[in-house]
Amino acid sequence: MSASQKLDQAEVPSGAESPPDSGGRVRAALTLGSVLLGYLIVPMAMSGTSVALPRIAADLGGSGGALQWVVTGYFLAASCLMLIAGSLGDLFGRRRIFAVGAVLYVVSTAAAAFAPHVLVLDAARTLSGVGAAGVMAGGGAILGSTFEGPARTRAFAMVGTTVGVGLAFGPTFAGWLVSALGWRAMFGAFAGVGLLLVAGTLVLRESAAEHRPRFDLPGTIAFVLGIIGLMYGTNQVASAGWTSPRVLGCLAAGLVMLAVFVALERRSDHPVLDLALLRGGPFTGWLLAALTTAVGTVGVLVYLPTYLQGAGDFSAGDAGTLMLAMTLPVLAVPPLAGKLVNQGMSARLLITLAIALIAGGNAWMTVLAPESGAAQLIGPLVLIGVGNGLAAALIDAQAMEHVAPDRIGMASGLLNTARGGANALVLAVFGAALISLMQSEVGGREQAGRVAAGDLDGGSRAFLAEQYTDAWHAVLWTVTALCVLSGLMIHRLVGSGRPVSSTAGPAETALPEEG
């Protein structure tokens, strides 16, 4: 049955006629536009806010930890709660969770713009992260339940492009606003765009699981505490070291709470996470692909500009321009990948190719040296960017094909939680690994930390640059090996089952064909 035929059979209010095909296409386009707006501003707020930290420090003061929480609080809240928000959407309505998240995002971001103290700003940013979780998980679930088949593939390809735009240009947009109007104006602009997001919720159609059991509060608490323990502990590694009691205590507590979470979910009749999703089938493969993409891309994206400026001869502007070789493919590739899948190319083949490109790019990046110029680095950056773009187009759309309709919100939340949590953990582990590899050679952990931050003035610059480069090479080869092993597992898992047919409500009219 075609998508338009399903639309004709949709339930409509009493006395109303089924909407015409053109009306369905208009609603589909408005739905997509509203969700994409959320997928634009949430990543922009993630990647762009760090640019404002020096201005915030000058205006509000505060310790380094309190300032860093302006970024960390947002990221942590969003990562911890996306799974919860997705499951709540299945229970109480995906549009409702999306709308609540959008309103909370706008209100708390506006509060951040007027914050009189850094602790108030921290609280507002953390609440913004809670709202972002509702927008991201709710938006993915709305697309998963609204579109199917080729239309779903195109929709999630657009999501990949939009997220890429947000992450890539968030710092540029935020930097311009902060320089021209100040950091408060930056938060005000994010809140203003958020009002459009709230208005867009009026066109969304509600959907939820057919059977709505009570909410799994014990599982939710255990999951949140587990993720907080792991993420907080990992974020302390760079400053305290892997053997610090604080780090080990947080990591151990996080693992214990996640073990408790698994035990609770196994016994629950209404789990916040249905563990059947993780039993080695295709969904597990696509989830692993999301994790692997983070492992293979985030470290280079965030830490390479620091290396280029510290050990190399790049200016900040030159380093940023070079990184476009990695970010621009994330904008251009997803629509092409979506079209290839819709024309019959194997998604399994494409995701295997994507991971292989990411692995190859990291291996090629080992040409990195203090004297490296743009000509030596463009090639590996393009490979990583193309692989990232392919993965961004495929993962969510293909994963949703293997999820029962009643679990779409849960699956969307899990994918976003895994992606966000992996990004945060990779950032922490990548930096900590660089420091750990250098500390015995450069005179201690403190000096290694300064070198990893791009400060090579505490000794012989040539010697420190050599140690910095050796540490980079070791980490890059490790990332390459992890991507290769993961790629083999992904290839096996994603081909191990058939898609789940949709039976929960109508799918909207397909999106207009590309081109």
GUDO-237406 format. One record per residue (C-alpha): residue number from 0; residue in three letters; x, y, z. Coordinates in steps of 0.25 Angstrom, whole numbers, plus 2048, in hexadecimal, padded with zeros to 3 digits. Each point is the difference from the previous one (the first is absolute). Layout:
     n   res    c1    c2    c3
   NUM   ALA     X     Y     Z
...
//
This chain:
     n   res    c1    c2    c3
     0   MET   800   800   800
     1   SER   806   80E   7FC
     2   ALA   802   80B   80A
     3   SER   7F5   808   7FA
     4   GLN   7F6   7F5   801
     5   LYS   803   7FE   80E
     6   LEU   7FE   80F   802
     7   ASP   7F2   7FF   7FA
     8   GLN   7FD   7F5   80B
     9   ALA   805   809   80B
    10   GLU   7F6   803   80C
    11   VAL   7FA   80D   7FF
    12   PRO   7F7   808   809
    13   SER   7F1   7FC   7FF
    14   GLY   7F9   806   7F5
    15   ALA   80D   804   7F8
    16   GLU   805   7FA   7F3
    17   SER   80D   7FA   7FE
    18   PRO   80A   80B   7FB
    19   PRO   804   800   7F2
    20   ASP   80E   7FC   7FC
    21   SER   805   80E   7FE
    22   GLY   7FB   803   80E
    23   GLY   808   7F4   805
    24   ARG   80C   805   7F9
    25   VAL   7FF   80E   806
    26   ARG   7FF   7FA   80E
    27   ALA   80C   7F7   7FD
    28   ALA   808   80B   7FC
    29   LEU   7FC   809   80C
    30   THR   803   7F4   809
    31   LEU   80E   7FE   7FA
    32   GLY   803   80F   801
    33   SER   7FC   801   80E
    34   VAL   808   7F4   804
    35   LEU   80C   805   7F8
    36   LEU   800   80D   807
    37   GLY   802   7F9   80D
    38   TYR   80B   7F8   7FB
    39   LEU   807   80D   7FB
    40   ILE   7FF   808   80D
    41   VAL   803   7F5   80A
    42   PRO   80D   7FD   7FA
    43   MET   804   80E   7FE
    44   ALA   7FE   803   80F
    45   MET   809   7F4   803
    46   SER   80B   804   7F7
    47   GLY   7FF   80F   800
    48   THR   7FF   803   80F
    49   SER   80F   7FD   804
    50   VAL   804   80C   7F7
    51   ALA   7F9   809   80A
    52   LEU   807   7FB   80D
    53   PRO   80B   80B   800
    54   ARG   7F5   80B   800
    55   ILE   7F8   7F9   80A
    56   ALA   80C   7FF   809
    57   ALA   803   80F   7FF
    58   ASP   7F1   804   803
    59   LEU   7FC   7F6   80A
    60   GLY   80D   7FA   806
    61   GLY   800   7F2   806
    62   SER   80A   7F5   800
    63   GLY   804   7F7   7F5
    64   GLY   7F7   7F5   804
    65   ALA   7F4   809   801
    66   LEU   803   806   7F2
    67   GLN   802   7F3   7FA
    68   TRP   7F2   7FB   805
    69   VAL   7FA   80A   7F7
    70   VAL   804   7F7   7F5
    71   THR   800   7F2   807
    72   GLY   7F3   802   808
    73   TYR   7F9   802   7F2
    74   PHE   807   7F4   7FA
    75   LEU   7FE   7F7   80C
    76   ALA   7F1   803   802
    77   ALA   7FD   7FE   7F1
    78   SER   808   7F3   7FF
    79   CYS   7FA   7FA   80D
    80   LEU   7F2   803   7FD
    81   MET   7FE   7FD   7F1
    82   LEU   7FD   7F1   803
    83   ILE   7F6   804   80B
    84   ALA   7FA   80B   7F7
    85   GLY   7FE   7F6   7F4
    86   SER   7F9   7F6   809
    87   LEU   7F7   80A   806
    88   GLY   7FC   804   7F2
    89   ASP   7FC   7F2   7FD
    90   LEU   7F8   800   80D
    91   PHE   7FA   80E   800
    92   GLY   801   805   7F2
    93   ARG   80C   803   7F7
    94   ARG   7FB   80E   7FC
    95   ARG   7FD   803   80F
    96   ILE   80F   7FD   804
    97   PHE   805   808   7F4
    98   ALA   7F7   80C   804
    99   VAL   804   7FF   80F
   100   GLY   80F   7FF   7FC
   101   ALA   7FF   80C   7F7
   102   VAL   7F9   809   80A
   103   LEU   80A   7FC   80B
   104   TYR   80B   803   7F6
   105   VAL   7FB   80E   7FD
   106   VAL   7FD   804   80E
   107   SER   80D   7FB   806
   108   THR   808   806   7F5
   109   ALA   7F9   80D   802
   110   ALA   803   7FF   80F
   111   ALA   80F   7FE   7FC
   112   ALA   800   80D   7F8
   113   PHE   7FC   807   80D
   114   ALA   808   7F8   80A
   115   PRO   806   809   80B
   116   HIS   80A   7F5   805
   117   VAL   808   7F5   7FB
   118   LEU   7F8   7F6   808
   119   VAL   7F3   805   7FB
   120   LEU   806   7FF   7F2
   121   ASP   804   7F1   803
   122   ALA   7F2   7FD   805
   123   ALA   7FA   806   7F4
   124   ARG   809   7F9   7F6
   125   THR   7FD   7F3   807
   126   LEU   7F1   802   7FE
   127   SER   803   803   7F2
   128   GLY   806   7F3   7FE
   129   VAL   7F4   7F9   806
   130   GLY   7F8   807   7F5
   131   ALA   80A   7FD   7F5
   132   ALA   7FE   7F1   804
   133   GLY   7F1   801   7FE
   134   VAL   802   807   7F2
   135   MET   80A   7F6   7FB
   136   ALA   7FA   7F3   805
   137   GLY   7F1   805   7FD
   138   GLY   805   805   7F2
   139   GLY   806   7F3   7FC
   140   ALA   7F4   7F8   805
   141   ILE   7F6   80A   7F8
   142   LEU   808   7FE   7F3
   143   GLY   801   7F1   803
   144   SER   7F1   7FF   802
   145   THR   7FC   80A   7F5
   146   PHE   808   7FB   7F4
   147   GLU   804   7F2   7FB
   148   GLY   807   7FA   7F5
   149   PRO   807   809   7F6
   150   ALA   7FA   80C   807
   151   ARG   806   7FC   80D
   152   THR   80E   7FE   7FA
   153   ARG   7FF   80E   7FA
   154   ALA   7FB   807   80D
   155   PHE   80B   7FA   808
   156   ALA   80A   804   7F5
   157   MET   7FC   80E   802
   158   VAL   801   7FE   80F
   159   GLY   80F   7FC   7FE
   160   THR   802   80C   7F8
   161   THR   7F9   809   80A
   162   VAL   808   7FB   80C
   163   GLY   80D   802   7F8
   164   VAL   7FC   80E   7FD
   165   GLY   7FD   803   80E
   166   LEU   80D   7FA   806
   167   ALA   809   806   7F5
   168   PHE   7FB   80E   800
   169   GLY   7FC   801   80F
   170   PRO   80D   806   804
   171   THR   800   809   7F4
   172   PHE   7F2   805   803
   173   ALA   802   801   80F
   174   GLY   80E   807   7FE
   175   TRP   7FA   80B   7F7
   176   LEU   7F5   803   80A
   177   VAL   809   800   80C
   178   SER   80A   809   7F9
   179   ALA   7F5   80A   7FA
   180   LEU   7F6   800   80B
   181   GLY   805   7F8   80C
   182   TRP   7FD   7F2   806
   183   ARG   7F2   804   805
   184   ALA   7FC   803   7F2
   185   MET   805   7F2   7FC
   186   PHE   7F6   7F9   80A
   187   GLY   7F5   80A   7FC
   188   ALA   802   7FC   7F1
   189   PHE   7FF   7F2   804
   190   ALA   7F3   802   808
   191   GLY   7FA   808   7F5
   192   VAL   802   7F6   7F5
   193   GLY   7FB   7F6   80B
   194   LEU   7F3   808   7FF
   195   LEU   7FE   7FB   7F2
   196   LEU   802   7F2   804
   197   VAL   7F5   801   80A
   198   ALA   7F7   806   7F6
   199   GLY   804   7F4   7F7
   200   THR   7FA   7F6   80A
   201   LEU   7F2   805   7FC
   202   VAL   801   7F9   7F2
   203   LEU   805   7F3   806
   204   ARG   7F7   7F4   801
   205   GLU   800   7F8   80D
   206   SER   804   7F1   801
   207   ALA   803   7F7   80B
   208   ALA   801   7F1   803
   209   GLU   7F3   7F9   7FF
   210   HIS   801   7FA   80E
   211   ARG   805   80A   80B
   212   PRO   805   7F9   80C
   213   ARG   804   808   80D
   214   PHE   80E   807   800
   215   ASP   80C   7F9   804
   216   LEU   805   809   80B
   217   PRO   80A   7F7   806
   218   GLY   807   7FC   7F3
   219   THR   800   80F   7FC
   220   ILE   807   804   80D
   221   ALA   80A   7F5   7FF
   222   PHE   803   804   7F1
   223   VAL   802   80E   803
   224   LEU   809   7FE   80C
   225   GLY   808   7F6   7F8
   226   ILE   803   809   7F5
   227   ILE   803   80C   809
   228   GLY   80A   7F7   807
   229   LEU   807   7FC   7F3
   230   MET   800   80D   7FA
   231   TYR   805   808   80C
   232   GLY   80B   7F6   803
   233   THR   805   800   7F2
   234   ASN   800   80F   7FF
   235   GLN   809   801   80D
   236   VAL   80B   7F7   7FA
   237   ALA   807   80B   7F8
   238   SER   802   808   80D
   239   ALA   801   7F4   80B
   240   GLY   805   7F4   7F8
   241   TRP   7FA   7F2   7FE
   242   THR   805   7FB   80E
   243   SER   7FA   80C   808
   244   PRO   7F6   7FB   80B
   245   ARG   7F6   80A   7FB
   246   VAL   800   7FB   7F2
   247   LEU   800   7F1   804
   248   GLY   7F5   803   809
   249   CYS   7F7   807   7F6
   250   LEU   803   7F6   7F5
   251   ALA   7FD   7F4   80A
   252   ALA   7F3   806   805
   253   GLY   7FC   803   7F2
   254   LEU   802   7F2   7FC
   255   VAL   7F9   7FA   80C
   256   MET   7F4   809   7FD
   257   LEU   7FF   7FB   7F2
   258   ALA   801   7F2   804
   259   VAL   7F4   803   80A
   260   PHE   7F9   806   7F4
   261   VAL   802   7F4   7F7
   262   ALA   7FB   7F7   80C
   263   LEU   7F4   809   802
   264   GLU   7FC   800   7F1
   265   ARG   801   7F1   7FF
   266   ARG   7F5   7FF   80B
   267   SER   7F8   80B   7FC
   268   ASP   7F3   7FF   7F8
   269   HIS   801   80E   7FB
   270   PRO   80F   803   7FE
   271   VAL   805   80E   7FC
   272   LEU   80A   7F8   7F7
   273   ASP   7FB   7F3   7FA
   274   LEU   80D   7F7   801
   275   ALA   7FB   7F8   7F4
   276   LEU   805   80C   7F7
   277   LEU   80E   7FC   804
   278   ARG   800   7F1   7FE
   279   GLY   809   800   7F4
   280   GLY   7F7   803   7F5
   281   PRO   800   80B   7F5
   282   PHE   7FC   80B   80A
   283   THR   80C   7FD   808
   284   GLY   809   801   7F4
   285   TRP   7FB   80E   7FC
   286   LEU   801   804   80F
   287   LEU   80F   7FB   7FF
   288   ALA   802   808   7F4
   289   ALA   7FB   80D   807
   290   LEU   80A   7FD   80B
   291   THR   80B   7FD   7F6
   292   THR   7FE   80D   7F8
   293   ALA   802   808   80D
   294   VAL   80D   7F8   803
   295   GLY   805   803   7F2
   296   THR   7FD   80E   7FF
   297   VAL   7FE   808   80C
   298   GLY   80F   800   805
   299   VAL   805   805   7F3
   300   LEU   7F5   80B   7FF
   301   VAL   803   806   80D
   302   TYR   80E   7FE   803
   303   LEU   807   801   7F3
   304   PRO   7FF   80F   7FF
   305   THR   807   801   80D
   306   TYR   80B   7F8   7FB
   307   LEU   801   808   7F3
   308   GLN   802   80D   808
   309   GLY   808   7FB   80B
   310   ALA   80A   7F6   7FA
   311   GLY   7FE   806   7F2
   312   ASP   800   80E   7F9
   313   PHE   7F1   801   7FE
   314   SER   7F9   80C   805
   315   ALA   7F2   7FE   806
   316   GLY   7FA   805   7F3
   317   ASP   808   7F7   7F7
   318   ALA   7FD   7F4   809
   319   GLY   7F1   802   800
   320   THR   801   802   7F1
   321   LEU   807   7F2   7FE
   322   MET   7F6   7F9   809
   323   LEU   7F5   804   7F5
   324   ALA   806   7F4   7F8
   325   MET   7FA   7F7   80B
   326   THR   7F3   807   803
   327   LEU   7FC   804   7F2
   328   PRO   7FE   7F2   7FB
   329   VAL   7F6   7FE   80C
   330   LEU   7F8   80A   7F9
   331   ALA   801   7FB   7F2
   332   VAL   800   7F1   801
   333   PRO   7F3   7FC   808
   334   PRO   7F6   803   7F5
   335   LEU   809   7F8   7F6
   336   ALA   800   7F4   80A
   337   GLY   7F1   801   802
   338   LYS   7FE   800   7F0
   339   LEU   809   7F4   7FF
   340   VAL   7F9   7F8   80A
   341   ASN   7F2   804   7FA
   342   GLN   806   7FB   7F2
   343   GLY   803   7F3   805
   344   MET   80E   800   805
   345   SER   803   7F8   80D
   346   ALA   800   808   80D
   347   ARG   808   7F5   806
   348   LEU   80B   803   7F5
   349   LEU   7FF   80F   802
   350   ILE   802   7FF   80F
   351   THR   80B   7F7   7FF
   352   LEU   807   809   7F6
   353   ALA   7FD   80C   809
   354   ILE   807   7F9   80C
   355   ALA   80C   7FC   7F6
   356   LEU   801   80E   7FC
   357   ILE   801   805   80E
   358   ALA   80A   7F6   804
   359   GLY   808   803   7F3
   360   GLY   800   80F   803
   361   ASN   805   7FE   80E
   362   ALA   80B   7F7   7FB
   363   TRP   804   80A   7F5
   364   MET   800   80B   80B
   365   THR   80C   7FA   806
   366   VAL   808   808   7F6
   367   LEU   7FD   80B   80A
   368   ALA   80D   808   804
   369   PRO   803   80E   804
   370   GLU   805   804   7F2
   371   SER   7F3   7FA   7FA
   372   GLY   7F9   809   7F7
   373   ALA   7F1   800   7FB
   374   ALA   804   7F8   7F3
   375   GLN   805   7F4   809
   376   LEU   7F3   801   809
   377   ILE   7F5   803   7F6
   378   GLY   7FF   7F1   7FB
   379   PRO   7FE   7F9   80E
   380   LEU   7F6   80B   804
   381   VAL   7F8   7FE   7F4
   382   LEU   800   7F1   802
   383   ILE   7FB   802   80E
   384   GLY   7F6   80A   7FC
   385   VAL   7FA   7F8   7F5
   386   GLY   7FF   7F3   809
   387   ASN   7F9   809   80B
   388   GLY   7F6   805   7F6
   389   LEU   7FD   7F2   7FB
   390   ALA   7FD   7FC   80E
   391   ALA   7F8   80C   803
   392   ALA   7F7   7FD   7F5
   393   LEU   7FE   7F1   803
   394   ILE   800   7FD   80E
   395   ASP   7F3   805   806
   396   ALA   7F7   7FD   7F3
   397   GLN   805   7F2   7FF
   398   ALA   800   7FD   80F
   399   MET   7F1   804   801
   400   GLU   7FD   7F6   7F5
   401   HIS   803   7F5   80A
   402   VAL   7F8   806   80C
   403   ALA   7F1   7FD   803
   404   PRO   7F7   80C   7FF
   405   ASP   7FE   800   80F
   406   ARG   80F   802   802
   407   ILE   803   80B   7F7
   408   GLY   802   80A   80A
   409   MET   808   7F7   809
   410   ALA   809   7FD   7F4
   411   SER   802   80E   7FC
   412   GLY   803   804   80F
   413   LEU   80A   7F5   801
   414   LEU   807   803   7F3
   415   ASN   801   80F   804
   416   THR   805   7FC   80E
   417   ALA   80B   7F7   7FA
   418   ARG   804   80A   7F6
   419   GLY   801   80C   80A
   420   GLY   806   7F8   80B
   421   ALA   80A   7FA   7F7
   422   ASN   804   80E   7FB
   423   ALA   802   804   80F
   424   LEU   808   7F4   804
   425   VAL   809   800   7F3
   426   LEU   803   80F   803
   427   ALA   804   7FD   80E
   428   VAL   808   7F3   7FD
   429   PHE   807   805   7F3
   430   GLY   806   80C   808
   431   ALA   803   7F7   80C
   432   ALA   807   7F6   7F7
   433   LEU   809   80B   7FA
   434   ILE   804   805   80E
   435   SER   802   7F2   805
   436   LEU   809   7FD   7F5
   437   MET   809   80C   801
   438   GLN   801   802   80F
   439   SER   80C   7F7   803
   440   GLU   808   807   7F5
   441   VAL   7FD   80F   802
   442   GLY   801   801   80F
   443   GLY   7F2   7FC   806
   444   ARG   7F2   801   7FE
   445   GLU   7FE   80F   802
   446   GLN   80A   803   7F5
   447   ALA   7FA   7F5   7F7
   448   GLY   7F3   807   802
   449   ARG   805   80D   7FC
   450   VAL   806   7FA   7F3
   451   ALA   7F3   7F9   7FD
   452   ALA   7F9   80E   801
   453   GLY   80A   805   7F6
   454   ASP   80A   807   809
   455   LEU   80E   7FB   7FC
   456   ASP   808   80C   807
   457   GLY   804   7F8   80D
   458   GLY   80C   7FA   7FA
   459   SER   807   7FD   7F3
   460   ARG   7F5   802   7F5
   461   ALA   805   7F6   7F6
   462   PHE   801   7F5   80B
   463   LEU   7F2   803   805
   464   ALA   7FB   800   7F2
   465   GLU   806   7F3   7FE
   466   GLN   7FA   7F9   80C
   467   TYR   7F2   807   7FD
   468   THR   801   7FA   7F2
   469   ASP   804   7F2   805
   470   ALA   7F4   800   809
   471   TRP   7F7   804   7F5
   472   HIS   805   7F5   7F7
   473   ALA   7FE   7F5   80B
   474   VAL   7F2   805   802
   475   LEU   7FD   801   7F1
   476   TRP   804   7F1   7FE
   477   THR   7F8   7FC   80C
   478   VAL   7F4   807   7FA
   479   THR   802   7F9   7F3
   480   ALA   801   7F2   806
   481   LEU   7F3   803   808
   482   CYS   7F9   804   7F3
   483   VAL   805   7F4   7F8
   484   LEU   7FB   7F6   80A
   485   SER   7F3   807   802
   486   GLY   7FE   801   7F1
   487   LEU   801   7F1   7FF
   488   MET   7F6   7FE   80B
   489   ILE   7F6   80B   7FA
   490   HIS   801   7F9   7F3
   491   ARG   7FC   7F3   806
   492   LEU   7F5   805   809
   493   VAL   7F8   80A   7F6
   494   GLY   7FE   7F4   7F7
   495   SER   7FB   7F7   80A
   496   GLY   7F1   803   7FF
   497   ARG   7F4   805   7F9
   498   PRO   7F9   80E   802
   499   VAL   7F4   801   809
   500   SER   7F4   804   7F8
   501   SER   7F8   80C   805
   502   THR   7F3   7FE   805
   503   ALA   7FE   80B   80A
   504   GLY   7F8   80B   7F9
   505   PRO   802   807   7F3
   506   ALA   80C   804   7F9
   507   GLU   800   80E   7FA
   508   THR   800   802   7F1
   509   ALA   80E   7FF   7FB
   510   LEU   80A   80B   7FF
   511   PRO   802   807   7F3
   512   GLU   80A   7F8   7F8
   513   GLU   80E   807   800
   514   GLY   805   807   7F4
//
